[in-house]
Amino acid sequence: MPQLLPTDVLFFLTLFGLFGLLVYSLGQTHLRRPWQKVFQSTQAMVSLVILIPYLLVAVADSIRLEGALVPQAGEGPVASSEPLSLLDLGLQRLRLSVEKTYSAPLQVELHAREMVRLPDGREIWSTPRLRYGGSHLIDPFKERTTDLFRRAIKGFFKGALVWLMLTVPLLAMVVWWTGDKRRVLLDIALGRSRFPWRAVLLAGLFLAMVVGVLAEWAAVYHVLGTDKVGADVLYQSLKSIRTGILIGTLTTVATLPLSLLLGILAGYFRGWVDDVIQYVYTTLNAIPGVLLIAAAMLVMQASMARHEAAFQSLALRADVRLLALCLILGLTSWTGLCRLLRAETLKLRNLEYVQAAKVLGVSQSRILLRHILPNVFHLVLIAVALDFSSLVLAEAVLSYVNIGVDPSTESWGNMINTARLEMAREPVVWWSLASAFCFMLGLVLPANLLADVLRDAFDPRRVS
C-alpha cells in the first residue's frame, strides 16, 4: 500500500502548482517570449538536463510503499516493517550491503587496520576483506583494476544504449513535427537549430554513460566508500537529494504568499499599511537569521518532545521536523522579495493604465489581480530560481550546527556534520565530505546557471 508523509503530499502539490504556473505563463504573451529565450538558451537547457535526474530521484524517494517485500538472509523475501520508497527498493543492494566500518571508494578492504585471524589460526595486523564490496573477486589485488575497467566499458555501452533508445523516438517526433527530415537532422548535427538539440543530446549522452558506469560499479563495489557504521555513502548521497530539493521547494511555497501579499499591499496602498509592513520586515532583518531560525527550531523541538505520543513512527517525527524547518526558513526569508515587490508596485501604481482603471471605477482587488500581479510576476520567477540554491546551502549550514533536519534524516548537511570528526582521523576519511560536496555542487551549480538565464530573459530592462 502506498504511504505519503506530509512533506511528500506538499512536494507533489508544489510540483503540480509549478507545472500549472508554467502552463499559465506560456499562455500569456508578455511571459511567453521570455520563456522562448530560456528554451533557446544552451546554458539553460543543459542545466535542465542535469537537474531532471535530481528531480526524478526526489520523486522516487517520495513515493513510499508499506509492506514491501525485501530480501532476508536465509528466509527469502519478507514484508518490510517500515515503509520503503521506490528509491529504496531500486537500491536494495546499496541499502542492505552494510560493512563493518569505514572503507574507501571502490576498495575491497576496510580502511583501518585491525587484528585479522588467518585460516591457519595465526593473527596478523592487517586490513580485512569487505563482506560485500568486491566479494566476487578471488584475488582482489590482481583482479580489481581489470574488473573495474571491464565494468566501466560495459557501463558506457549500457548508458549509450539507453540514451539511444530515448533519443531515436524523440528525434522521430521532431522530424514528424517539422516534416523535413534531412534539413532538421542536419541542423541538429551542426548546432543550427533554434532549440539547442545538439548540446542537450550530448549532455544527455554524457550523463547516461556516467550513470551506466556508476550502476555497474555499484552492483559489486561501494563506489563512494562506506561510513563509520558501514553504510554505503553513495546511497546516503542519493537519499539526501530529496531533502535538498524539499528544502528548496517547500520553503519557497511558504515564502511566496507573505512576500506577494505584503509586498504588493505595501507598494499599492502606501500610508499606514506601508509603514506597518516596513516596520515588520525591518525588525526581522535586524535579527540575525541564524539566531532566529535556531530559536524557532529549539521551540519546535521542545514542543515535539512534550507530545511524543502524537508521532506514530520515527519517520513521521523526522518528516515533521523537516516540514517545520521549511516553514521556519520561509517565515524568516520572505523579506527580501517583499521589499523588491514593494518597490516595483510603487512604480506600477503610477502608470497610465493603472490610473485609467481607477478613473473607470475598477475595484482595488481587480486592479491588484489583473494589472499589478501579472506585471511583477517576472520578479517572482527570478527570485524563486535564485533563492532555491541558497536554501539548499542553508540546510547544509544549519545541519552542520545541529539545528537543521533530524539526525536520522539523510541530508548533505548531516553528512558534512559527520565528516567534521572523520577529517581528524588517521588515516583521513575524506569521501563522505567529498560526496556531499559533489552532489550538492551538481544540484546548486545548474540551478544557479538556470537562474541566470531566467533573470536575463525576464528582466524587462534588458533589451535583446
Protein Blocks (a to p, Z undefined) as FASTA:
>chain_A
ZZddfklmmmmmmmmmmmmmmmmmmmpmklmmmmmmmmmpmklmmmmmmmmmmmmmmmmm
mpccehiacddehkapaddfbdcdfklmmmmmmmmmccfbdcdehiabdfbdcddddfko
pacddddddfkloplpmblmlmmmmmmmmmmmmmmmmmmmmmmmmmmmmmmmmmmmnopa
klmmmmmmnopafblfklmmmmmmmmmmmmmmmmmmmmmpcfkopafkopafklmmmmmm
mmmmmmmmmmmmmmmmmmmmmmmmmmmngmmllmmmmmmmmmmmmpcfklmmmmmmmmmm
mmmmmmmmlpmbfklmmmmmmmmmmmmmmmmmmmmmmmmmmmmmmmmmmpmklmmmmmno
pafklmmmmmmmmmmmmmmmmmmmmmmmmmmmmmmmmmmnopaccfklccfklmmmmmmm
mmmpccddfklmmmmmmmmmmmmmmmmmmmmmmmmmmmmkbcZZ
